[in-house]
């Protein structure tokens, strides 16, 4: 029985071995191990599709970008100088007014009466002076004839001098009242854009009121105030001396812009931020810039020739910045130094001379010596 069991076990093992050999020959192609290396070596290298641009040497601005605020050159808070009531408002809220335009009329009846009274006093004193001067002339003739004492002449002269002094005081009082009377008509002190009127007809106003009747902001021209880093100050001062400064103010979210030049650099640097305030004057004839608006400023110090490439072509690696240069359909790593970035272009100070073809899209699939094929830019890129 034991011998029979060993025979059966041996036949079963032999049968399993035959089945395994047959199955392997079924799913493994003949000679596959020998052919695989040959197929891999024979496959050509696939070209990586990329987008390219040409490095160009051209005039590029030396520019400082910053955030600025539009401020009016002049701003006047219109206030009353009398304690009285408003009789008339002569402008539309938010309108453009010119210097000398009538803005408000105040009740001036009390002042009108006081002016008339002062004019009467002046007229009375002038009449009294004429009488005193006649007395002086008469007493002068009488003294010459020894017909009256000299003291009478002296008294007449004193009386005439007194009336002259009274007239001068009366005229000064009248002038003061006339000045007060002029305050009943409030005129625009500057040309600009006026705010809404804070008071209407019938309101009582006085000089002690804290709120102005209205505010006028000069909008043509305007200032744009921004800050630059202290390390840019020497270049900025040189540009101001050369008269080459140019400032563009761009309203975020709008195509409206305004241009001007630097008119002033503040006399000190902020020690906490290391920034120095700068003020530019802009004509703003179309009123594109509104007082209080935040704008993006672009201060151009000068323009110089430089090699420029699209900013997307510049890559950053462990050894610094570089670009992929295409030559004979092969990508080569070229280290570069970026001086500055203007809009979507980077200025290359070292590494490129101009005319090189650089990769702008597809760099993630590239390495030194990778074969490439140039494709057309994607729509919208």
Buried (B, 14 or more C-beta within 10 A) or exposed (E): EEEEEEEEEEEEEEEEEEEEEEEEEEEEEEEEEEEEEEEEEEEEEEEBEBBBBEBBBEEBBBBBBBEBBBBBBEEBEBBBBBEBBBBEBBBEEEEBBEEEBBBBBBBBEBBEEBBEEBBEBBEBBBEBBEEBBEBBEBBEEBBEEEEBEEEBBEBBBEBBEBBBEBBEEBBEBBEEBBEBBEBBBBBBBBBBBBBEBBBEEEBEBEEEBEEBBBBBBBBBBBBBBBBBBBEBBEBBEEBBEEEBBBBBBBBEEEEBBBBBBBBEBEEEBEEEEEBBBBBBBBEBEEEBBBBEBEBBBBBBBBBEEBBBBBBBBBBEEEEEBBBBBBEEEBBBBBEBEBBBBBEEBBBBEEBBEBEBBBBBBBBEEBEEEBBBEBEEEEEEE
